[in-house]
């Protein structure tokens, strides 16, 4: 699967669109994603809206759940710093 991040599209899009798009490309609903990451659905909504940022541990779990490489995860993390 070609990643949204690999296409270099992470910078022009708000984090909400990027994370939501990646989650959906992986076929995960908010509820499913929250269960996988062992967080509340409101946490996922917070990340996708930019109101919250994941901890380092949550970010690593997020990358694992979405099958992101270390490089992809790094690009996603850098995009979070801008929000």
C-alpha positions in Angstrom: 0.0 0.0 0.0 1.4 3.4 -1.0 1.3 5.7 2.0 0.0 9.2 2.0 3.2 10.1 3.9 5.4 8.5 1.2 3.8 10.7 -1.4 5.1 13.7 0.4 1.5 14.9 1.1 1.9 15.3 4.8 2.9 19.0 4.8 0.1 20.5 2.7 -2.7 18.8 4.6 -3.8 19.5 8.2 -3.0 16.7 10.5 -6.7 15.9 10.9 -6.8 14.9 7.2 -3.5 13.0 7.2 -4.1 10.8 10.2 -7.7 10.2 9.4 -6.8 9.3 5.8 -4.1 6.9 7.0 -6.4 5.3 9.5 -9.1 4.9 6.9 -6.7 3.5 4.3 -5.9 0.8 6.9 -9.6 0.0 7.1 -9.9 1.1 10.8 -12.9 3.0 12.3 -12.2 5.3 15.2 -13.6 2.7 17.6 -11.4 0.0 16.2 -8.3 2.2 16.2 -9.0 3.2 19.8 -9.3 -0.4 20.8 -6.0 -1.3 19.1 -4.2 1.5 20.8 -6.0 1.0 24.1 -7.1 4.6 24.3 -10.5 6.3 24.4 -12.2 7.1 21.0 -12.1 10.8 22.2 -8.3 10.5 22.2 -8.3 9.6 18.5 -10.8 12.4 17.7 -8.5 14.8 19.6 -5.4 13.7 17.6 -7.3 13.9 14.3 -8.6 17.4 15.1 -5.2 18.6 16.4 -6.6 19.4 19.9 -4.3 16.7 21.4 -0.9 15.3 20.6 0.2 11.7 21.4 2.9 10.9 23.9 6.0 9.3 22.6 4.7 5.9 23.7 1.3 6.5 22.0 3.1 7.7 18.8 5.1 4.5 18.6 1.9 2.4 19.1 0.2 4.5 16.5 3.0 3.8 14.0 2.9 0.0 14.8 -0.9 -0.1 14.4 -0.8 1.7 11.0 2.3 -0.2 9.8 4.4 2.9 9.4 8.1 2.7 8.8 10.4 4.6 11.1 10.8 7.3 8.4 7.1 7.6 7.9 6.5 7.8 11.7 9.2 10.5 11.9 7.5 12.6 9.2 4.2 12.2 11.0 5.8 13.2 14.3 7.4 16.3 12.7 4.0 17.3 11.2 2.5 17.2 14.7 5.1 19.7 16.0 3.7 22.3 13.6 0.2 22.0 15.1 
